[in-house]
Amino acid sequence: MTQRLTERFAVGDWVEITFGDGRSGGRSDGRSGGRSGGRSGGRSGGRSDGRSGGRSGGRWQPARLARHDPPGVWVQTMDGRFWFVTNTRRIRPLDDENRSRAETPGA
């Protein structure tokens, strides 16, 4: 059985998220699998219709896990936006090489 996101990632962990379909190549329509905005207590995570506006397509982008909110998790991307992720295919641990770049913006 697959671990729940709240069991797999701890608050503060660096992860990567995608708005594609989670497969290599990804979707090009920019749809997101989770909610955005709302209960984050911070800035909204983009469009209310759940789409990212097509900016990220199938690319993976670094984010930091902000908090658990079963059945998913809130993450904060490098641009400061919060996203709610519920699908395990849309989030993965950030590898060490990309983590060092994420922790030092502008590098």
Secondary structure by P-SEA (a helix, b strand, c coil): ccccccccccccccbbbbccccccccccccccccccccccccccccccccccccccccbbbbbccccccccbbbbbcccbbbbbbccccccccccaaaaaaaacccc
